[in-house]
Amino acid sequence: MNPLGRFLTFIRFSHTVFALPFALGSMVVAAGAGRHGWPGWRLFGLILFCMVFARTAAMTFNRITDWEIDKRNPRTEGRHRLLSKGAAIVACLISSLLFLGTTALINPLCFLLSPVALALVFFYSFTKRFTHAAQFFLGLALSVSPVGAWLAVTGSFAWSPIILAAGVLCWVAGFDIIYATQDVETDRREGLHSMVVWLGVPRALALAGFLHLLMLLALVLFGLSAQMPMIYFLGLIPVPFLLVCEHRIARSLDLAKINTAFFETNAVIGLLFVVIVTLARVLGNP
């Protein structure tokens, strides 16, 4: 594998598909019906770069803080062979600076709040050392993406992106609880915290299901708050079926299938969201 491929694998770059669609969906709605949800190529590019830089900084920071723990986890013990710790530190610093610099090109409010966003995504890496609510902190870290995209377009806060952020928080916390079932024994051995360690697998999966119900409610409320046309609500119909499929796989406790469900199902949900939001703006507001 070439150096770029090793780095992208090290930070699980493919998982960018989770938060990015909700940031782009928020951007489309914020841009408004008059422009069919398009803020212009410059702003679109800046939002995209912000997402990539912030996530790269967060993931490299997470790898650095978990370096020794990951070596003792059978699922992650190969990570440290992909990149040296020194290179990871350099990548984290560069990504952080690029994120801060990119926000400065958007508007003063985004630049002012950019250190807060970085602090949130960095703080998550420490939470499993002292709280069982670690999955909720991950959800909080990713939930800033739709708010940030909205601020990039409008320069002001509104209820719609906050509602969407709440949905992202519940969605991410739910699927990360499912993902954490793979590491429950390792986490117990290492003295780490998670909802799965605290509640046990069956009750944790039940909580994940409840969180995903809240996520569905938030998507509906987002549509109502943003005055989305009917095509948006019709486009949400596949989402509960995708979530049911994910939870059925999770209950099988087949770790290989859980990993597949985690990535593929949630990637489809994110892609579906940005597609229906875009169609709603283009077709619902001629």
Secondary structure, DSSP 8 states (H G I E B T S, - for coil): --HHHHHHHHTTGGGGGTTHHHHHHHHHHHH-GGGTT---HHHHHHHHHHHHHHHHHHHHHHHHHTHHHHHT-TTTTTGGGTS-HHHHHHHHHHHHHHHHHHHHTT-HHHHHHHHHHHHHHHHHHHHTTT-TTHHHHHHHHHHHHHHHHHHHHHSS--HHHHHHHHHHHHHHHHHHHHHHGGGHHHHHHHT---HHHHH-HHHHHHHHHHHHHHHHHHHHHHHHHTT--HHHHHHTTHHHHHHHHHHHHHHTT-HHHHHHIIIIIHHHHHHHHHHHHHHHHHHH--
